[in-house]
Amino acid sequence: MELPLIVGVDGSDSSLVAVDWAVDEAARHGLPLRLVYASLWERYEGVAPSGSPERPSEEVLADTIVGSAAERARRRNPEVKVSTEVVPEDAVSALLREGHNASALVTGSRGRGELKGLLLGSVSLAVASRAYCPVIVVRGDKAGLAGTHERILLGAGESATGGEAVRFAFREAEARGCTLDVVRAWRCPAHETAEHPLLAGDPAHFHEEQASAALDAVLQDPMADHPGVRVRRHTVEGPARKVLLHRSAAADLLIVGAQRRHGHFGLQLGRVGHTLLHHAQCPVAIVPQRA
């Protein structure tokens, strides 16, 4: 049985955009969709006395939020199976727990009640930084959200952090029938000179060759497993976060890997992932790689 695609909903405009995106994604992959609203309303409002006809206002609000989100999802695609759940728990804990039985978690970029100028909501950041399943933060411009570029962008990092991300990217490109752009950024440290035995000639050429070899290594098996996917390889000089940010303007989804260290409870997200979640011009998928 396929694990569901889970969307965190809270009634915000951002979460409704995430619902729309997730419906289309569920349809592409033939997955059921599960809408989850989490709130600590029980703790703050108390439980109504037994037999009381009144329900706490936040509980009523929660049912309204998931109900309207489910109706929105069914209108967008009646063939996608939709279920809902209201969880009396803080949103981060609830979504992280739900992620253990999810194909992926989907969130909006900013939650209900958060500051207008906020680039990324605290819940989205915490979930993307700690979940053990892929997390897609739905953000970006209209073209990226609508998927009109017909292009997936994969930031190919080190093999220790990127194996799962590469496989995720190939499955996504195959489901969409679109091109997969794979980018490996490289740098030529300023202190290096051609006197180094491995850098005889052009130091920049050496680093570009290294980047190209790294791409070959991570792409060999997935390309064999997904022969129908059109792959375009790019080695680009510059900081990875800037290279990927620039290219996100022409992508429908940007995918990067993140290492998860067992037993480590802090935010496990590198500078690249952190920057992209805040500034990318298309939805961003953070795909965990277990250490």
Buried (B, 14 or more C-beta within 10 A) or exposed (E): EEBBBBBBBBBBEBBBBBBBBBBBBBBBBEBBBBBBBBBBBEEEBEEEEEEEEEEBEBBEBBBEBBBBBBEBBBEBBEEBEBEBBBBBBBBBBBBBBBBEEBBBBBBBBBBBEBEEEEEBBEBBBBBBBBBBBBBBBBBBEEBBBEBEBEBBBBBBBEEEBBBBBBBBBBBBBBBBEBBBBBBBBBEBEEEBEEEEEEBEEEBBEBBBEBBBEBBEEBBEEBBEEBEEBEBEBBBBEEEBBEBBBEBBBBBBBBBBBBBBEEEEEEEBBBEBBBBBBBBBBBBBBBBBBEE
